[in-house]
Amino acid sequence: MSPPTVNAYYNSLKNEIVFPAGILQPPFFNAQADDAVNYGAIGAVIGHEMTHGFDDQGRKFDAHGNLTNWWSEADLKNYQQRSACVEKQFDGYVVEEGLHENGKLVLGESIADLGGLTIAYRAFRKSLEGKPEPAPIDGFTADQRFFLGYARVWAENDRPEYLRLKVATDPHPVDRFRAIAAPSNLPEFAKAFSCKPGDPMVRPEADRCQIW
């Protein structure tokens, strides 16, 4: 990727994650912004790329970039059971009438989104240990600002033709589903916004996906 590219990647052959200068600017990162927003935005992106080392493809490479199965059979079986939950979740998203997301195609990116957001939230809360809880800003608590920072990076306008092409060929889910899928699995999100069981952004406990 070139320096101004607004993207990031994990390279399994080198076991490296890369963040070009282009993504280190708003809305992903702003040195003058509230920590909660930055953790929710660029923090989740960093966690996303880290998680790629353990998704359905990255798990097949070891720390030296060698293609090898370094997991135990028990670990692999448990992982496959948990990842099936994510696949099923995305199969249920309706892009347009008669067209659903392909859970298997977007599995790796969806696992990375869920893992990345989970890692970023834990890192944010750890950064506050021994400190007073940050004051609300514009009426939003720190946890609310964290999740709003995450959702904002997925703001996008898509033509129907582009969405149909994306669903058929792109391993990345449609952005509006990326904004809601991972948070709907986190009890911390529900608590932050006082969501109740049965609310649209609260997945039933039996259907809640958790990989890591």
C-alpha angles and dihedrals in degrees: 000000000000119000096255093050113121097220143077136214148194118225110205094191091059097027089229137133121213131199114186118212089253094072094046092083136074132336089024099039135005120172089206095050132099114279092234092059093047093049090050093049116031091015091061090046091053090047089047093057092045090052091054086074087067104034127107090288106025092055088068092068126070128220091278095052095256118146101240140126105249096165126096118245090248092052092048093049092049091047093050091051091051094044090052087066091059092047091052092047092057094042085064096058114102114215093182135334108309094006124098132178114266102240094194094051094050097037098108095049092043092051089049091051092051094044093043095052091046092050092046093051092049090048091050093051091045090053088060097053111128092011132102115264108267114257120251116269119208087349095304125117122228092259091049091050089051093057093041089054089054095048094047095064089063096057106129142147114223132186115228090242091055092048092053090051092046094051091051099046114013122088088206115087123236107283097240089059093046088057094057108025102073097038091050088063095052119088086201090066092051090049093048093055098032092243119175130215108279095032114130094249095049115082114207111262091245090056098040113124121220123167103165 
